[in-house]
């Protein structure tokens, strides 16, 4: 078994020295390591010019700045993506609410129109519904439209609850 090359440059035991005498591979490795150690001691350490150190420090600062910039851009992109997702979800929910209110309004109008005779209250209800429809047409935000549709629903429900109360009402 060969001696580890890290161990070859330290002081060796007698058993390891005998192995090196018998093994040519370990002997050449140890000779190369010793020659490398001797030649490394004769190498002069040179200091680079000050401009090189300044370039190195600028590059390090630029990398730190670019990492911050990447973090900033990725954070902004994440916030933008979250905002767009939230807006889409909110829009979807409002659309569903409007469709639900419109469906209820249509069902309630069908109940009102189910009777063949038109009473004074029904005519007044139709006038109020037209006024609300005009407001609905002029409304700009979804929240306003939803509120107007809710008023319209309540108005029709009140009419349906009050139709059974007055038997003496005249039809038109």
Wavefront OBJ file of the C-alpha trace (Angstrom):
o trace
v 0.000 0.000 0.000
v 1.384 3.417 -1.018
v 1.964 6.329 1.302
v -0.438 9.256 1.094
v 1.134 12.192 -0.758
v 0.235 14.582 2.086
v 2.220 12.373 4.414
v 5.279 12.327 2.122
v 6.338 15.869 2.986
v 6.279 15.299 6.762
v 8.803 13.359 8.841
v 8.308 9.678 8.119
v 8.431 6.621 10.362
v 10.939 3.799 9.832
v 8.317 1.589 8.246
v 7.398 4.334 5.771
v 11.092 4.971 4.946
v 11.604 1.266 4.194
v 8.543 1.337 1.910
v 9.958 4.334 -0.003
v 13.275 2.475 -0.500
v 11.419 -0.474 -2.041
v 8.678 1.410 -3.990
v 9.888 3.492 -6.946
v 6.562 5.286 -7.333
v 6.572 6.614 -3.745
v 10.276 7.483 -4.019
v 9.759 9.602 -7.165
v 6.712 11.274 -5.591
v 8.739 12.189 -2.497
v 11.626 13.480 -4.633
v 9.256 15.664 -6.661
v 7.622 17.042 -3.520
v 10.959 17.854 -1.927
v 12.181 19.592 -5.121
v 8.931 21.553 -5.308
v 9.291 22.656 -1.676
v 12.886 23.827 -2.243
v 11.997 25.737 -5.431
v 8.970 27.350 -3.741
v 11.242 28.812 -1.064
v 13.286 30.611 -3.757
v 10.316 32.273 -5.435
v 10.079 35.978 -4.777
v 6.647 37.208 -3.696
v 5.626 40.127 -5.842
v 3.137 42.786 -4.814
v 0.744 43.934 -7.550
v 0.452 47.673 -8.216
v -2.088 49.707 -6.237
v -4.275 50.146 -9.341
v -4.860 46.382 -9.477
v -6.078 46.377 -5.878
v -8.408 49.289 -6.652
v -9.859 47.400 -9.641
v -10.414 44.356 -7.466
v -12.189 46.393 -4.770
v -14.364 48.112 -7.423
v -15.362 44.751 -8.857
v -16.295 43.463 -5.411
v -18.439 46.553 -4.749
v -20.062 46.253 -8.182
v -20.978 42.639 -7.471
v -22.521 43.601 -4.131
v -24.483 46.363 -5.859
v -25.621 44.047 -8.646
v -26.795 41.447 -6.120
v -28.846 44.139 -4.378
v -30.202 45.250 -7.740
v -31.194 41.675 -8.643
v -32.909 41.275 -5.282
v -34.741 44.551 -5.770
v -35.931 43.651 -9.276
v -37.013 40.162 -8.276
v -38.923 41.557 -5.286
v -40.656 44.122 -7.498
v -41.586 41.423 -10.006
v -42.989 39.247 -7.217
v -45.081 42.091 -5.814
v -46.356 42.944 -9.309
v -47.303 39.315 -9.953
v -49.123 39.091 -6.606
v -51.011 42.351 -7.295
v -52.099 41.237 -10.760
v -53.246 37.888 -9.374
v -55.217 39.577 -6.605
v -56.855 41.991 -9.081
v -57.859 39.127 -11.355
v -59.344 37.182 -8.429
v -61.185 40.252 -7.158
v -62.587 40.961 -10.609
v -63.730 37.346 -10.915
v -65.518 37.507 -7.538
v -67.258 40.783 -8.423
v -68.358 39.335 -11.755
v -69.835 36.321 -9.971
v -71.678 38.574 -7.515
v -73.132 40.662 -10.356
v -74.288 37.539 -12.182
v -75.929 36.214 -8.996
v -77.759 39.490 -8.358
v -78.889 39.701 -11.998
v -80.213 36.147 -11.840
v -82.169 36.893 -8.665
v -83.528 40.098 -10.226
v -84.660 38.205 -13.324
v -86.393 35.570 -11.190
v -88.125 38.232 -9.116
v -89.249 40.111 -12.246
v -90.664 36.867 -13.604
v -92.684 36.469 -10.395
v -93.992 40.036 -10.733
v -94.885 39.561 -14.382
v -96.494 36.172 -13.756
v -99.852 37.773 -13.018
v -101.767 38.776 -16.141
v -103.226 41.966 -14.741
v -101.102 45.015 -14.082
v -101.864 46.925 -10.872
v -100.987 50.467 -9.901
v -98.267 49.174 -7.577
v -96.735 47.166 -10.415
v -96.721 50.242 -12.639
v -95.049 52.246 -9.850
v -92.555 49.398 -9.412
v -91.756 49.419 -13.124
v -91.138 53.189 -12.942
v -88.792 52.773 -9.961
v -87.003 49.926 -11.732
v -86.496 52.111 -14.808
v -84.995 54.836 -12.636
v -82.630 52.293 -11.071
v -81.764 50.964 -14.544
v -80.822 54.522 -15.577
v -78.573 54.818 -12.509
v -77.113 51.405 -13.325
v -76.326 52.543 -16.862
v -74.548 55.671 -15.569
v -72.625 53.872 -12.783
v -68.896 53.683 -13.430
v -67.514 51.317 -10.793
v -68.447 47.723 -10.209
v -69.195 48.475 -6.559
v -71.769 51.116 -7.541
v -73.378 48.708 -10.009
v -73.542 45.991 -7.384
v -75.166 48.371 -4.873
v -77.777 49.492 -7.431
v -78.579 45.890 -8.341
v -78.947 45.100 -4.641
v -81.425 48.030 -4.257
v -83.305 46.723 -7.281
v -83.541 43.252 -5.737
v -84.812 44.628 -2.412
v -87.406 46.775 -4.193
v -88.775 43.759 -6.079
v -88.791 41.631 -2.924
v -90.728 44.324 -1.045
v -93.241 44.444 -3.877
v -93.706 40.664 -3.822
v -94.224 40.676 -0.052
v -96.753 43.503 -0.224
v -98.823 42.147 -3.165
v -100.721 39.678 -1.005
v -101.691 42.337 1.533
v -103.925 44.566 -0.576
v -106.798 42.723 -2.211
v -108.714 45.914 -3.043
v -106.133 47.386 -5.399
v -107.374 48.207 -8.869
v -105.691 46.908 -11.981
v -104.825 49.128 -14.891
l 1 2 3 4 5 6 7 8 9 10 11 12 13 14 15 16 17 18 19 20 21 22 23 24 25 26 27 28 29 30 31 32 33 34 35 36 37 38 39 40 41 42 43 44 45 46 47 48 49 50 51 52 53 54 55 56 57 58 59 60 61 62 63 64 65 66 67 68 69 70 71 72 73 74 75 76 77 78 79 80 81 82 83 84 85 86 87 88 89 90 91 92 93 94 95 96 97 98 99 100 101 102 103 104 105 106 107 108 109 110 111 112 113 114 115 116 117 118 119 120 121 122 123 124 125 126 127 128 129 130 131 132 133 134 135 136 137 138 139 140 141 142 143 144 145 146 147 148 149 150 151 152 153 154 155 156 157 158 159 160 161 162 163 164 165 166 167 168 169 170 171 172
